[in-house]
């Protein structure tokens, strides 16, 4: 359903000299690759939260893709009669479409 080309996770954070936080990944050959740099923000807590969000991105994306795949199989298992339980008006369906849009934004 979705294909990714980003650096495979997991990502982790380091802050070797204080101030700037680096989001990094360990590649298959044990090389450390810098994925993102999180500079100082309004507060140290905000900077740390930003770094954690970047570091969690691969797992969040993987989970979102798995949810969409499972939801798609669930929807496909039902027969919908026209005008009865219109899936397009279902709030869960609308939220799932928003999730798919977000995944597309991250993978295309």
C-alpha positions as CSV (number, residue, x, y, z in Angstrom):
1,X,0.0,0.0,0.0
2,X,2.7,2.5,1.1
3,X,6.3,2.5,0.2
4,X,9.0,4.3,2.3
5,X,12.4,5.5,1.3
6,X,13.5,7.1,4.6
7,X,16.4,6.0,6.7
8,X,15.2,2.9,8.6
9,X,14.7,3.3,12.3
10,X,14.9,3.1,15.1
11,X,16.1,6.7,15.6
12,X,17.6,7.9,18.8
13,X,18.8,11.3,20.2
14,X,22.1,12.5,21.4
15,X,23.3,15.7,22.8
16,X,27.0,15.4,23.1
17,X,27.9,19.0,23.9
18,X,24.7,20.4,25.2
19,X,22.4,22.8,23.3
20,X,21.8,21.1,19.9
21,X,20.1,17.7,19.9
22,X,20.9,15.2,17.1
23,X,18.5,12.6,15.9
24,X,20.4,9.7,14.6
25,X,20.0,6.2,13.2
26,X,22.4,3.2,13.3
27,X,22.7,1.8,9.8
28,X,23.1,-1.9,9.0
29,X,26.9,-1.5,8.8
30,X,26.9,0.1,12.2
31,X,27.5,3.6,10.8
32,X,25.7,6.3,12.7
33,X,23.7,8.6,10.3
34,X,22.5,12.0,11.4
35,X,18.8,12.3,10.5
36,X,17.9,15.6,12.0
37,X,19.3,18.4,14.1
38,X,17.1,20.1,16.7
39,X,18.4,23.5,17.7
40,X,17.4,25.4,20.7
41,X,13.8,26.5,20.9
42,X,11.8,28.6,23.3
43,X,12.4,26.2,26.2
44,X,14.7,23.2,26.7
45,X,11.5,21.1,27.3
46,X,10.1,22.1,23.9
47,X,13.4,21.3,22.2
48,X,13.5,17.8,23.9
49,X,9.9,17.2,22.9
50,X,10.7,18.1,19.2
51,X,13.7,15.7,19.3
52,X,11.5,12.9,20.7
53,X,8.9,13.4,18.0
54,X,11.5,13.2,15.3
55,X,13.0,10.1,16.9
56,X,9.6,8.4,17.1
57,X,8.7,9.2,13.5
58,X,9.7,5.8,12.0
59,X,7.6,3.8,14.6
60,X,4.7,6.2,14.3
61,X,4.7,5.9,10.5
62,X,5.0,2.1,10.6
63,X,2.1,1.9,13.1
64,X,0.0,4.3,11.0
65,X,0.6,2.2,7.9
66,X,-0.4,-1.0,9.7
67,X,-3.6,0.6,11.0
68,X,-4.5,1.8,7.5
69,X,-3.9,-1.6,6.1
70,X,-6.0,-3.3,8.8
71,X,-8.8,-0.8,8.4
72,X,-8.8,-1.3,4.7
73,X,-9.2,-5.1,5.1
74,X,-12.0,-4.4,7.7
75,X,-13.9,-2.1,5.3
76,X,-13.4,-4.5,2.4
77,X,-15.1,-7.3,4.5
78,X,-18.4,-5.5,4.5
79,X,-21.1,-5.1,1.8
80,X,-22.6,-1.7,2.0
81,X,-26.1,-1.1,0.6
82,X,-26.6,2.3,-1.1
83,X,-27.9,4.8,1.4
84,X,-27.5,2.4,4.4
85,X,-24.6,3.1,6.7
86,X,-22.8,5.2,4.1
87,X,-19.2,4.6,4.9
88,X,-18.1,8.0,3.5
89,X,-20.2,9.7,6.2
90,X,-18.7,7.5,8.9
91,X,-16.5,9.6,11.2
92,X,-14.0,6.7,11.5
93,X,-13.7,6.5,7.8
94,X,-13.1,10.3,7.6
95,X,-10.4,10.1,10.2
96,X,-8.8,7.1,8.4
97,X,-8.7,9.2,5.2
98,X,-6.9,12.0,7.1
99,X,-4.4,9.4,8.4
100,X,-3.8,8.2,4.8
101,X,-3.3,11.7,3.6
102,X,-0.7,12.2,6.4
103,X,1.1,9.0,5.5
104,X,1.1,10.0,1.8
105,X,2.7,13.4,2.8
106,X,5.4,11.5,4.7
107,X,6.1,8.9,2.0
108,X,5.8,10.7,-1.3
